[in-house]
Amino acid sequence: MFENRLLRGIFGPKRDEVPREWRKLNIEELKSRRMTWAGHVARMGKRRGVYRVLVKKPAGKSPLGRHRR
């Protein structure tokens, strides 16, 4: 439920043509848009940051706590 809520915030609402009203995306539409996005990222070049995040796993561990400035 939490993941779907975040995806709805990212993808935004959808406007229906017949009643001409805005509505939330259902689960099937969220999956479809997510797969479309994954295909778009897969076609990107290997030097792009988004592609590297999608394909590879980060090496090492991140430090605990907040960033120190």
N, C-alpha and C positions, 0 to 999 in steps of 0.2 A: 504494500500500500504506500509506503514512504517513497519508494522508487518511482511509482506511477505518479505520485503527487509532484515530485520534482520534474519528471518528464512533461507533465501538463504545464508546469510553469515555464519550461524551456520552449516547448513547441507552440504554446499559446492556444487560444480557442479557435474553433472552426466556424465558418459562417455557412449556414444552410441556404441553398438557393430558393427553395419553395417558400418556407415561412419567413425567409430573410431575417433570421435571428442568429445570434451567437450562442454556441453551446460548447461544453467540455468535450474533449476527445475521449472515446471509449478505449478499452484495452486493446482491441484489434487495431484501431487506428494508431495508437501509440507504438505498437510493435511494428507496424508497417513503416511509420516515419523513422523509427530507430534503425530499421534495416536499410532504408534509403540512405540515411546519414552514414551508416557503416560502409555501404558501397561507395559513397562519395569519398570518404576518407581513404578507402582501400585503393582508389584510383589516383590519389595524391602521390607526389614524389616521396622517395624515402628520406629526403632531407627535411621534410616538414615536421614540425614538432608534434602536431596532432597525430600524424601517422605513427611516429615513434612511440607515443603514449599508447595508442591502440594496439600495436603489434608486440612491442617488447615489454619486458618486465624490468623494473628498476633494479640496479645492482646495489648491494649494501643495505645498510639500515639508516633511517633518518634519526637525528638526535631527538632525545626526549625534551619536552618542555617547549616554551615559546622561543621565538627568535630573539636574540640579544642584539640590540643596536647600539 
